[in-house]
Amino acid sequence: MNNALKKSIDGILKFALAEDKIHRDITSKILLDSRRVRVGIYFNEIGILCGREVINYVAKKIDKKIKIKWDYNEGDKIKNNARVAIITGPASKVIPCERIILNFLQKLSGIATLTNTYITQLKKSKIKLLDTRKTTPGWRYLEKYAVTIGGGQNHRKDLSQLILIKDNHIKICGNIRKTLEKISKTPTKEKIEVEVKKISEINDAVKFKINRIMLDNFNVKEITKAIKIIRNSSRAEIELSGNLNLKKIKTISKLDIDYVSVGRITHSAPFLNISINVLK
């Protein structure tokens, strides 16, 4: 696990511990002691396991006496009712932190699972699935990590990566031609991508040396026309974006595009149904 992920986890865990106040768990203080307990982590629905090393890191940060043995690997597809790990340690340490552990695991596995559902729709296609910056504040590195475990790829992680010209940039500059003229006069080693919202903007965009054209909220008829223009006039890659659900992904999977970027794989992924139960 890289330092960026560790730093992200540290920040989230600090807030999680402050919220839950596990060291002031009044119920556990009355009922539990240091006797050793074994609990199992169970998937209560089919899904992709994501967060093994994250949970190991979190558990170690909370208390070094907490140990975890995993039955599956990161990225494995887990069956309903399957036990994926056993946690051992003092009952007074393990039980208070179960919700924090589950929150990490359910969120990351949920993103990986939804991502993988989209990947399944694209499996016979050359199209690559990208995430977006529509992420939970503080969780971006972890959420983007979960996307990769589900089979997707990361778009830019922040605004310092890639020159991505969006509609508001274009409105302020006047039009897409003026915007690209200004960019072309600025020496840069960064790749350039431009978002277009109509066919007329594509006709202007292909006149410039850019790396990728993003078609935003185009319908199938418009996409087909856009592909023909771009392939005949430019070497730019084609990315499709804008409210792409599973039904739309299936429809466009046979088209000659290079990428689809889908915000909902991070901003709308449901928690996977996972639980922790004491083992006898």
Secondary structure, 3 states (H helix, E strand, C coil): CCHHHHHHHHHHHHHHHHHHCHHHCHHHHHHCCCCEEEEEEEECCCEECCCHHHHHHHHHHHCCCCEEEECCCCCCEECCCCEEEEEEEEHHHHHHHHHHHHHHHHHHHHHHHHHHHHHHHHCCCCCEEECCCCCCCCCHHHHHHHHHHCCCECCCCCCCCCEEECHHHHHHHCCHHHHHHHHHCCCCCCCEEEEECCHHHHHHHCCCCCCEEEEECCCHHHHHHHHHHHHHHCCCEEEEECCCCHHHHHHHCCCCCCEEECCHHHHCCCCCCEEEEECC
